[in-house]
């Protein structure tokens, strides 16, 4: 007959650990419960922004990126919605930068400083930020997209818009 040494109560122990961790890290249970529920309309709104379809002459939607990548993420109590498009462009980064400076300004986005690097393109508008990110072979490999000469020859890039949801955090550059 096995010797019984005591009983374990896993649920109360687990709750104690969660509450202690919350107290030690400063996280409130309310923050831990925040998620992306109810953000579908905001995600659709961002995905439909015309600026995502604007592109310099010669740019094409990258193979494998035909759809707008849109969604929501929640991290440390902050909830953000986003929408991204990826393009292959045979020209230069400077040509991409010139196109988006003009297109974003026409659309009411606040541009970065004129002396900002073409690699640092970020615009702001109505609690949203718009970024142009140039793609590299290393970055594509890290994200699981493998070798993509169509995106790393010339100026392959991604254009993305994001906005925080109900957190009081201003989107910006």
N, C-alpha and C positions, 0 to 999 in steps of 0.2 A: 504494500500500500504506500503510495507516494506521501511524502511529508509535506503538509501545507504550511507555508510560512507567512502568508498574508494575502490580501486581495489587492488588486490594482484597480484603480479607477481612472481609465485613460481619458475620459471626457473632461472631468474636472481638472485633471493635470494639464491637458491641452489648453483649456480655457485660461488657466492660470499663466501658462507660458505666453499665450497671445496677449493677454492684458499686460503682463510685465514687459514684454517687448514693446508694446505700444507706449507704455509710460516711459520707458528708457529712450525710445527714439523720438518721442514727441508726436507720434502719430495718434490721432483720435480715431475712434471706431468709425465715425462719420466719414473721415477722409479715406479710410480703407475701403469703405463701401462705394465710393464714387466710381462710376464706370461710364461706358459710352451709351447707355440706354437713353433713348429719346433724341439722338443726334442725327438720325437718318436724313431729316430735312436739311440740316446744315451741311451735311456731307454732299447731298445732291446739289445744293446751291453752289458750293465751291466747285464741284465737278463741271458745272454748266458755265462757269466764267469764260467769256470769250477770249481773254488773254491767254488761256491755256492752248487755244487753237491757233493763235497768232504765231507765225514763224517766218524767218527770213526766206526769201526766194531761194529755192534749191534744197531747203531742209525737208526731210521726209520723216514720217512717223517710223520709228525704229522697229524692225522686225522683232516680234515677241512682246512689243509694248503698244499694241494697237488700241487698247482700251485705256481710258483714264484710270490711273491707280488712285482710288479714293477710299477714305475710311476714317477711323477714329482710333486714338490710342489714349490710354490712361496710365499715368506714372506718378507715383508719390502724391496723389491727390489732384494733380493737374490733368484736365481732360482737353485734348486738342483734336480738331478735325483737319483733314488735309486732302489735297488733290494734286496729282503729279502727271505730267506728260513727258515722254522721252523722245528726242529727235536725233537723227543722224544729219550732219551738215558738213558738206565738203569744204566749206570756207574756213575762215579764221575766227578765233574767239572775239576779236575786235569787231568783226561784222555782226556776230550774234549780239554783242553788247550794244552796238549802235542801234540795231533793230529794236531790242527790248527797251532801251532808254526812250526811244520815240513812241513805241506802242504803249508802254506803261504810262508815260506822261499824258498821252492823248486820252487814256482811259481813267485819268484822275489819280494815279498812284504817285506818291511822293518819291522822287528818284534819289539815289545815293549821290554823294558829292561828285562833281564832274571829274575830280582828280582821283576818284576811287579806281582801283585796279579792275580790269575787265573780269578778273576771277572773283571779285567780291561784289556781285550784283544783288542787291536787296532793296525792295521797294515796300512802302507801307500805305495802307488805305483802310479806313473804317475798321480798325481792330483786326486787320488781316496783314500778313506779310507775304511777299512774293519773292522767291529766290530763283536764280539761275545757277545751276551747279554743272560745271564741266566734268565730263566723265573721263576716267583714266582706266587703263587695263587692270591696274591693281585694285581699284575700287570695284570694278565690275566682277573681278574674280572673288573678292571678299563677299559680295552679295550673291554669289552663285550663278552669275551670268556667263562665266567662262570667257574665252577669247572672242572679242567682238571687234574686228578691224573696222566694221562699218561705224562703230561708235568711238573709236580711238584714233582714227585717221581723220584729219580735219578737226572739227569742233563738235563732237557729240556732246549733247547736254540734256539736262532735265530741267523742266520749269515746274515749280511747285508753289502752291498757296496753302498757308495754314492759319488757323485761328484757334485761340483758346476758348473754351466753353465755360461760362458761369464761374470763372475763378477770379475775376478781377485782374488777371494778368494781361497786360497789353501785349499784343503781337507787335513785333518790331524787329528792327535789324540790329 
